[in-house]
């Protein structure tokens, strides 16, 4: 699309997405969705800067801004790169015009309930550069102090329309936020930490596709309350739609899409679909795929944990849309998940780049 670029930054196992475009007044704008792991910004083990750092430097050099920063949820593979940026760059806040972030404090205030301390996010910033003493401050306090956060809850009822763009939020629902506030326990009691996962890459793609077509696989939805709190949305620019689902489970997304009038008969047409939770089998089901029309599916992960993406999910997508093209931000994941036999199958049906 003219004057628009979407980059899925190498963020290890996480998400970090930069959307650059011109608004209706031909003013350059940037939306940053999540920050991936630390290494997306800076890898302390190798002393190398990551792609996020390079992109931020370019935005600064062009005298542009990050007009909207969306922290979809507080999983480390979505927030750590942002924390690293803020810790290392004392002028980071000068680039950011607005932030979407459902903090634990904000959710508690919204429901007038006690705060869940497990939802607090610490940030180490030099209190005094002369003494080198670190002060652990809360991430949300940093956003408030720097005046880059309006402290507005983002839910499925949120719509942003300005300068020729539209963001239609699909999740979280109020029920999902309330569940996060009441049930989330850091590092324990959350599927993201407790569930074992074995890669299914050695399995045959065509066999998975046949199982999916026959309905021989029973879908089990991701039950992580943190993933369920993900901010997800349709971005519309120049009358083109783009779908970003963070780590959300599918049922609430389908419910939101149906409320907007979409169905299997009248699907949402999008230019690309960022597949939820790095291609995890508990976050994409057939009902979701049947209500979305696209040929471009993006998988964001280096596959360093949890076996993502599940080959079964790729097979599920192909079983619904044989013309599917998969886009990976790591070449070794594309080359690893598909065997030579799978690639020969793609010659007839699906595609990958």
Phi, psi and omega in degrees: 000139183299133175059032176218138179216132176243121181244125175266096187293142176295111188232028186058234184279000189251196179246139170202110189234126178247124180248115180246134183200171172255135179281187184295343177260012180064029176265129179297133179228155179222134173242128177248123178253110178066173184228005179064201177279171180313316188295344175298330178257311182205131179258105184292332181289327180253352183059038180242143175277148180264181183296327180297316178301316180297318180293320178296319178299319179294319178299317180295316181295330179273002181059036175258183181228166163267101189287333174213125173252122180250114170264104190293323177190174193263022171300144184299331181279008175239334186251334190298324178296327177290317178299318179296319178299311183295326180291324187266345186235102183285000176247013182304316185297337181289341180272341191261126182264330182202150181229136167254119182201119177269087182285162178300317179298316183295319178296317179298317178296319183299321182263359182055049180233164179298146180288144173265108185297337179293346181267359180286146182239118180275155179216121181271115179230141178302123174285321181216112183295341180282325182265339181075016180278131179268144174240122177277107178248158180284143181304316182292329177295321177300315180297321180290313182300324182272359176058045178241012184223128182272357180054051177246127178297135178253118179228182181296351176268357184279132175226131175244123177227117177196144175051039174085007175241158177222135173239116178255109182283135181257331178202159014271161171276166177298325180295322179293321178293319179295322178294320177300313182299319187273332191246342187292132174234124183296126173069348177227149178074014181235129184306328183298336181254329191263341186276132174280153183210129179245136179298141178253020187294337181282348179285156183278127182301314183298323178295318176299317181299317179295320177297318180294319179296324182276348182076029182278356180247129180269118182286133175237116185287142173305126184254009179298124181291332179290313177299323179295341180271003183303137170280117180236154184196162168261125174257126179244119178227131180052041177066016176248139183256145177223134188247124181237114188250009176047235180245025189290147167286160191278333191297318180291328178295314179298318179299316179295317180297322179293324176296331179276359176100005180272153181203179176297326179281328179236076185285158172286122179268123180229152178286325175208157184231111176282106186297135186294145171051043172060027178085027179286140186292344179269006186237001178219117176240173186297324180301322177292314182296328183283344181261359180239129179250115176196163172246001186241116183238125185255132177245118181250103175182153172261004178063032182277353176203157176064009175070016181286145356278155172285128177299330179301322179294319178297320177294322179297318178297314181295325181296331177271323183224093181299345180267009184302137172245128181258136178241126181245143176271000173228120182297324183293336176287315177302314183287336181274321185287329181255129176276173176300322178295320178298317180296325178293328176294321178298333180300334181260325187241263186285180181219162177210142172219000000 
